[in-house]
Amino acid sequence: MKKLDSKVNIIPIIAKADTISKSELTKFKQRITQEIKTNNIHIYQFPTNDDTMAKLREMLIRTNMEDMREVTHQRHYELYRKKILETVRAHTHTLFFFISIILSFFLFFLHFFY
């Protein structure tokens, strides 16, 4: 980050911050802030207006929501679909195997008794 701070604005973002408790989030923010200060990394300072942060968050979510939906469909749903199809194929193969064995025995007994 130190090499980047002279080239781009650095905006620290805590991923999945809504999945941890407020106290954990506060401790984590303090630790990150301390590391940024210790390493003399310059981060972009938003205006102190809290409304700006809310607008930024809303914009980031809105902008990336469609991408998240597409990734979810393309990756997660397709993996799920592939797994289900493989299971069906495996069961179908097993079913046909048993049917062929039963038919073989049936044909054997028909041939033997006639």
C-alpha positions in Angstrom: 0.0 0.0 0.0 2.9 2.3 0.7 4.0 2.1 -3.0 0.4 2.8 -4.1 -0.5 5.7 -1.9 1.5 8.2 -4.1 -0.2 6.9 -7.2 -3.9 6.3 -6.3 -6.3 7.2 -3.5 -6.4 4.4 -1.0 -9.8 3.8 0.6 -9.7 1.1 3.3 -12.8 -1.1 3.2 -13.6 -3.8 5.6 -15.2 -6.7 3.8 -18.2 -8.3 5.5 -18.1 -5.8 8.2 -21.8 -6.4 8.8 -21.1 -10.0 9.8 -19.1 -9.2 13.0 -20.1 -7.5 16.2 -19.8 -3.8 16.8 -17.0 -4.3 19.4 -15.1 -6.6 17.1 -15.5 -4.1 14.2 -14.2 -1.2 16.4 -11.2 -3.2 17.5 -10.4 -4.2 14.0 -10.7 -0.6 12.7 -8.4 0.6 15.5 -5.8 -2.1 14.6 -6.0 -1.2 10.9 -5.8 2.5 11.6 -2.8 2.0 13.8 -1.0 -0.1 11.1 -1.8 2.6 8.5 -0.3 5.3 10.8 2.7 3.2 11.8 3.6 2.5 8.1 2.9 6.2 7.2 0.4 5.2 4.5 -1.7 8.1 3.2 -5.3 7.2 2.8 -8.1 9.2 1.2 -9.9 11.3 3.8 -13.6 11.6 3.1 -15.4 14.7 4.2 -16.6 14.4 7.7 -20.2 14.4 6.6 -21.5 10.9 7.5 -24.1 11.3 4.7 -21.2 11.0 2.2 -20.2 7.6 3.6 -23.8 6.3 3.4 -24.0 7.5 -0.2 -20.7 5.9 -1.1 -21.8 2.6 0.4 -25.1 2.7 -1.3 -23.4 3.5 -4.7 -20.9 0.6 -4.3 -23.7 -1.8 -3.5 -25.9 -0.7 -6.3 -23.0 -0.6 -8.8 -21.8 -4.1 -8.0 -25.2 -5.8 -7.3 -25.7 -7.0 -10.8 -22.2 -8.3 -11.0 -22.7 -10.2 -7.8 -25.9 -11.7 -9.2 -24.1 -12.8 -12.4 -21.2 -14.3 -10.5 -23.6 -16.1 -8.2 -25.5 -17.5 -11.2 -22.5 -18.3 -13.3 -20.3 -19.9 -10.6 -22.4 -21.1 -7.8 -25.6 -22.1 -9.6 -23.6 -23.8 -12.4 -21.5 -25.7 -9.9 -24.7 -26.8 -8.1 -26.3 -27.8 -11.4 -23.2 -29.8 -12.5 -23.1 -31.6 -9.2 -26.8 -32.6 -9.5 -26.4 -33.7 -13.1 -23.4 -35.9 -12.1 -25.4 -37.5 -9.3 -28.3 -38.2 -11.7 -25.9 -39.6 -14.3 -24.3 -41.8 -11.7 -27.7 -43.1 -10.5 -28.8 -43.6 -14.1 -25.7 -45.6 -14.9 -26.2 -47.8 -11.9 -29.8 -48.3 -12.7 -29.0 -49.3 -16.3 -26.3 -51.6 -15.0 -28.7 -53.4 -12.7 -31.4 -53.6 -15.4 -28.8 -55.2 -17.8 -27.9 -57.8 -15.2 -31.5 -58.7 -14.6 -32.1 -58.9 -18.3 -29.0 -61.1 -18.7 -30.3 -63.5 -16.0 -33.7 -63.5 -17.5 -32.4 -64.3 -21.0 -30.1 -67.0 -19.5 -33.0 -68.7 -17.8 -35.2 -68.4 -20.9 -32.5 -70.0 -23.0 -31.8 -72.7 -20.4 -35.5 -73.7 -20.0 -36.5 -73.5 -23.6 
